[in-house]
């Protein structure tokens, strides 16, 4: 069975094209997966930084209140009790 030149060319080019297509597909999947992972890590780090800033500001406010109460109560001696 004789094959035409076009069939021979297609049979020679097709494996190369399929191989390149498969390699590019795998490469793009791996690259998108790593970029998604990087984006997730960056998002988690940003979220942790935001929560830590919120926590820090809340603790600073609480510390301010406790220092104010401490300074108000520093001169207080309480009632004196006399014993007979």
Biotite code that builds the C-alpha atoms (Angstrom):
import biotite.structure as struc

atoms = struc.array([
    struc.Atom([0.000, 0.000, 0.000], chain_id="A", res_id=1, res_name="UNK", atom_name="CA", element="C"),
    struc.Atom([1.491, 3.254, -1.139], chain_id="A", res_id=2, res_name="UNK", atom_name="CA", element="C"),
    struc.Atom([1.044, 6.418, 0.865], chain_id="A", res_id=3, res_name="UNK", atom_name="CA", element="C"),
    struc.Atom([0.983, 9.829, -0.603], chain_id="A", res_id=4, res_name="UNK", atom_name="CA", element="C"),
    struc.Atom([3.521, 12.453, 0.306], chain_id="A", res_id=5, res_name="UNK", atom_name="CA", element="C"),
    struc.Atom([0.972, 14.415, 2.309], chain_id="A", res_id=6, res_name="UNK", atom_name="CA", element="C"),
    struc.Atom([0.123, 11.361, 4.407], chain_id="A", res_id=7, res_name="UNK", atom_name="CA", element="C"),
    struc.Atom([3.827, 10.719, 5.057], chain_id="A", res_id=8, res_name="UNK", atom_name="CA", element="C"),
    struc.Atom([4.334, 14.341, 6.097], chain_id="A", res_id=9, res_name="UNK", atom_name="CA", element="C"),
    struc.Atom([1.342, 14.226, 8.412], chain_id="A", res_id=10, res_name="UNK", atom_name="CA", element="C"),
    struc.Atom([2.565, 11.007, 10.011], chain_id="A", res_id=11, res_name="UNK", atom_name="CA", element="C"),
    struc.Atom([5.988, 12.574, 10.607], chain_id="A", res_id=12, res_name="UNK", atom_name="CA", element="C"),
    struc.Atom([4.732, 15.925, 11.881], chain_id="A", res_id=13, res_name="UNK", atom_name="CA", element="C"),
    struc.Atom([1.829, 14.696, 14.013], chain_id="A", res_id=14, res_name="UNK", atom_name="CA", element="C"),
    struc.Atom([3.929, 13.031, 16.775], chain_id="A", res_id=15, res_name="UNK", atom_name="CA", element="C"),
    struc.Atom([6.090, 16.153, 17.075], chain_id="A", res_id=16, res_name="UNK", atom_name="CA", element="C"),
    struc.Atom([3.062, 18.421, 17.311], chain_id="A", res_id=17, res_name="UNK", atom_name="CA", element="C"),
    struc.Atom([1.388, 16.155, 19.868], chain_id="A", res_id=18, res_name="UNK", atom_name="CA", element="C"),
    struc.Atom([4.560, 15.979, 21.937], chain_id="A", res_id=19, res_name="UNK", atom_name="CA", element="C"),
    struc.Atom([4.932, 19.752, 21.945], chain_id="A", res_id=20, res_name="UNK", atom_name="CA", element="C"),
    struc.Atom([1.256, 20.158, 22.827], chain_id="A", res_id=21, res_name="UNK", atom_name="CA", element="C"),
    struc.Atom([1.546, 17.715, 25.731], chain_id="A", res_id=22, res_name="UNK", atom_name="CA", element="C"),
    struc.Atom([4.723, 19.361, 27.040], chain_id="A", res_id=23, res_name="UNK", atom_name="CA", element="C"),
    struc.Atom([3.173, 22.827, 26.859], chain_id="A", res_id=24, res_name="UNK", atom_name="CA", element="C"),
    struc.Atom([0.022, 21.625, 28.590], chain_id="A", res_id=25, res_name="UNK", atom_name="CA", element="C"),
    struc.Atom([1.975, 20.042, 31.441], chain_id="A", res_id=26, res_name="UNK", atom_name="CA", element="C"),
    struc.Atom([4.167, 23.133, 31.768], chain_id="A", res_id=27, res_name="UNK", atom_name="CA", element="C"),
    struc.Atom([1.187, 25.454, 31.948], chain_id="A", res_id=28, res_name="UNK", atom_name="CA", element="C"),
    struc.Atom([-0.519, 23.269, 34.554], chain_id="A", res_id=29, res_name="UNK", atom_name="CA", element="C"),
    struc.Atom([2.600, 23.206, 36.721], chain_id="A", res_id=30, res_name="UNK", atom_name="CA", element="C"),
    struc.Atom([3.153, 26.946, 36.392], chain_id="A", res_id=31, res_name="UNK", atom_name="CA", element="C"),
    struc.Atom([-0.445, 27.811, 37.232], chain_id="A", res_id=32, res_name="UNK", atom_name="CA", element="C"),
    struc.Atom([-0.362, 25.470, 40.222], chain_id="A", res_id=33, res_name="UNK", atom_name="CA", element="C"),
    struc.Atom([2.772, 27.065, 41.610], chain_id="A", res_id=34, res_name="UNK", atom_name="CA", element="C"),
    struc.Atom([1.410, 30.563, 41.060], chain_id="A", res_id=35, res_name="UNK", atom_name="CA", element="C"),
    struc.Atom([-1.825, 29.616, 42.822], chain_id="A", res_id=36, res_name="UNK", atom_name="CA", element="C"),
    struc.Atom([0.187, 28.235, 45.735], chain_id="A", res_id=37, res_name="UNK", atom_name="CA", element="C"),
    struc.Atom([2.281, 31.405, 45.881], chain_id="A", res_id=38, res_name="UNK", atom_name="CA", element="C"),
    struc.Atom([-0.845, 33.550, 45.799], chain_id="A", res_id=39, res_name="UNK", atom_name="CA", element="C"),
    struc.Atom([-2.412, 31.512, 48.602], chain_id="A", res_id=40, res_name="UNK", atom_name="CA", element="C"),
    struc.Atom([0.713, 31.891, 50.774], chain_id="A", res_id=41, res_name="UNK", atom_name="CA", element="C"),
    struc.Atom([0.834, 35.644, 50.149], chain_id="A", res_id=42, res_name="UNK", atom_name="CA", element="C"),
    struc.Atom([-2.859, 35.974, 50.958], chain_id="A", res_id=43, res_name="UNK", atom_name="CA", element="C"),
    struc.Atom([-2.463, 34.005, 54.190], chain_id="A", res_id=44, res_name="UNK", atom_name="CA", element="C"),
    struc.Atom([0.539, 36.118, 55.205], chain_id="A", res_id=45, res_name="UNK", atom_name="CA", element="C"),
    struc.Atom([-1.362, 39.333, 54.513], chain_id="A", res_id=46, res_name="UNK", atom_name="CA", element="C"),
    struc.Atom([-4.363, 38.093, 56.483], chain_id="A", res_id=47, res_name="UNK", atom_name="CA", element="C"),
    struc.Atom([-2.134, 37.132, 59.428], chain_id="A", res_id=48, res_name="UNK", atom_name="CA", element="C"),
    struc.Atom([-0.487, 40.561, 59.345], chain_id="A", res_id=49, res_name="UNK", atom_name="CA", element="C"),
    struc.Atom([-3.899, 42.263, 59.382], chain_id="A", res_id=50, res_name="UNK", atom_name="CA", element="C"),
    struc.Atom([-5.093, 40.150, 62.309], chain_id="A", res_id=51, res_name="UNK", atom_name="CA", element="C"),
    struc.Atom([-1.886, 40.788, 64.238], chain_id="A", res_id=52, res_name="UNK", atom_name="CA", element="C"),
    struc.Atom([-2.233, 44.543, 63.681], chain_id="A", res_id=53, res_name="UNK", atom_name="CA", element="C"),
    struc.Atom([-5.821, 44.422, 64.931], chain_id="A", res_id=54, res_name="UNK", atom_name="CA", element="C"),
    struc.Atom([-4.764, 42.391, 67.963], chain_id="A", res_id=55, res_name="UNK", atom_name="CA", element="C"),
    struc.Atom([-1.884, 44.768, 68.685], chain_id="A", res_id=56, res_name="UNK", atom_name="CA", element="C"),
    struc.Atom([-4.116, 47.842, 68.542], chain_id="A", res_id=57, res_name="UNK", atom_name="CA", element="C"),
    struc.Atom([-6.703, 46.194, 70.813], chain_id="A", res_id=58, res_name="UNK", atom_name="CA", element="C"),
    struc.Atom([-4.034, 45.207, 73.332], chain_id="A", res_id=59, res_name="UNK", atom_name="CA", element="C"),
    struc.Atom([-2.585, 48.735, 73.258], chain_id="A", res_id=60, res_name="UNK", atom_name="CA", element="C"),
    struc.Atom([-6.018, 50.160, 74.038], chain_id="A", res_id=61, res_name="UNK", atom_name="CA", element="C"),
    struc.Atom([-6.518, 47.672, 76.882], chain_id="A", res_id=62, res_name="UNK", atom_name="CA", element="C"),
    struc.Atom([-3.061, 48.473, 78.275], chain_id="A", res_id=63, res_name="UNK", atom_name="CA", element="C"),
    struc.Atom([-3.881, 52.174, 78.167], chain_id="A", res_id=64, res_name="UNK", atom_name="CA", element="C"),
    struc.Atom([-7.074, 51.598, 80.163], chain_id="A", res_id=65, res_name="UNK", atom_name="CA", element="C"),
    struc.Atom([-5.281, 49.455, 82.729], chain_id="A", res_id=66, res_name="UNK", atom_name="CA", element="C"),
    struc.Atom([-2.508, 52.057, 83.159], chain_id="A", res_id=67, res_name="UNK", atom_name="CA", element="C"),
    struc.Atom([-5.116, 54.777, 83.617], chain_id="A", res_id=68, res_name="UNK", atom_name="CA", element="C"),
    struc.Atom([-6.917, 52.735, 86.262], chain_id="A", res_id=69, res_name="UNK", atom_name="CA", element="C"),
    struc.Atom([-3.623, 51.972, 87.957], chain_id="A", res_id=70, res_name="UNK", atom_name="CA", element="C"),
    struc.Atom([-2.656, 55.628, 88.157], chain_id="A", res_id=71, res_name="UNK", atom_name="CA", element="C"),
    struc.Atom([-6.128, 56.524, 89.480], chain_id="A", res_id=72, res_name="UNK", atom_name="CA", element="C"),
    struc.Atom([-5.933, 53.874, 92.189], chain_id="A", res_id=73, res_name="UNK", atom_name="CA", element="C"),
    struc.Atom([-2.295, 54.486, 93.177], chain_id="A", res_id=74, res_name="UNK", atom_name="CA", element="C"),
    struc.Atom([-3.242, 57.131, 95.742], chain_id="A", res_id=75, res_name="UNK", atom_name="CA", element="C"),
    struc.Atom([-6.215, 55.238, 97.129], chain_id="A", res_id=76, res_name="UNK", atom_name="CA", element="C"),
    struc.Atom([-5.570, 53.737, 100.541], chain_id="A", res_id=77, res_name="UNK", atom_name="CA", element="C"),
    struc.Atom([-8.961, 52.388, 101.346], chain_id="A", res_id=78, res_name="UNK", atom_name="CA", element="C"),
    struc.Atom([-10.901, 52.714, 104.578], chain_id="A", res_id=79, res_name="UNK", atom_name="CA", element="C"),
    struc.Atom([-8.950, 52.615, 107.802], chain_id="A", res_id=80, res_name="UNK", atom_name="CA", element="C"),
    struc.Atom([-10.105, 50.075, 110.293], chain_id="A", res_id=81, res_name="UNK", atom_name="CA", element="C"),
    struc.Atom([-9.739, 50.809, 113.971], chain_id="A", res_id=82, res_name="UNK", atom_name="CA", element="C"),
    struc.Atom([-9.596, 47.992, 116.416], chain_id="A", res_id=83, res_name="UNK", atom_name="CA", element="C"),
    struc.Atom([-10.717, 48.459, 119.951], chain_id="A", res_id=84, res_name="UNK", atom_name="CA", element="C"),
])
